Amino acid sequence: MKAGVLALYRAPGVEPGLLQLQDAHGVSIPLLLWAGWLGTRSVTLAQLPEAELRHLLGWEKQTVGPLRSLRRRLKAELEDQPSLAALREQIKACEQQAEWWLLQQLAALPLETGELCPLTLCLRFAGIDECEPIGALRAAIGARLNSQQQVS
């Protein structure tokens, strides 16, 4: 899963688009990457496990959110306090580890297969309309699917 998620995140336009959605709308990047990863595996759903998602996203807000805020605050202070760089990197590592834990929990959720696109369902769940930043993620999903089909 990790390699697939990283490939999506590193695809052209995906990282800045997801960061924009996170900053502007509070959207969970791990949630969208999980949905994208499902899409690259041609998984379609009947519905989302919403209760479980609420629980996991609540954990993210309480755990990852404060780490992210602290990391960003320290970045702003680096110019005046360069000695904070090592501490900021440790906090960044903790933030990333917490996000990977969350992705693993999402990947372990029981899913009911159906005919609906996981990314579309997650956008609806998050209260976000289809928008330009999502276009890059959809393109990356399509590119991964095309490359997998060419291999088979």
Stockholm file with secondary structure:
# STOCKHOLM 1.0

chainA/1-152         MKAGVLALYRAPGVEPGLLQLQDAHGVSIPLLLWAGWLGTRSVTLAQLPEAELRHLLGWEKQTVGPLRSLRRRLKAELEDQPSLAALREQIKACEQQAEWWLLQQLAALPLETGELCPLTLCLRFAGIDECEPIGALRAAIGARLNSQQQVS
#=GR chainA/1-152 SS CHHHHHHHHHSTTHHHHHHHHHHHHCCCHHHHHHHHHHHHTTCCEEECCHHHHHHHHHHHHHHHHHHHHHHHHHHHHTTTCGGGHHHHHHHHHHHHHHHHHHHHHHHTSCCEECSBCHHHHHHHHHTCCCCHHHHHHHHHHHHHHHHHHHHC
#=GC SS_cons         CHHHHHHHHHSTTHHHHHHHHHHHHCCCHHHHHHHHHHHHTTCCEEECCHHHHHHHHHHHHHHHHHHHHHHHHHHHHTTTCGGGHHHHHHHHHHHHHHHHHHHHHHHTSCCEECSBCHHHHHHHHHTCCCCHHHHHHHHHHHHHHHHHHHHC
//
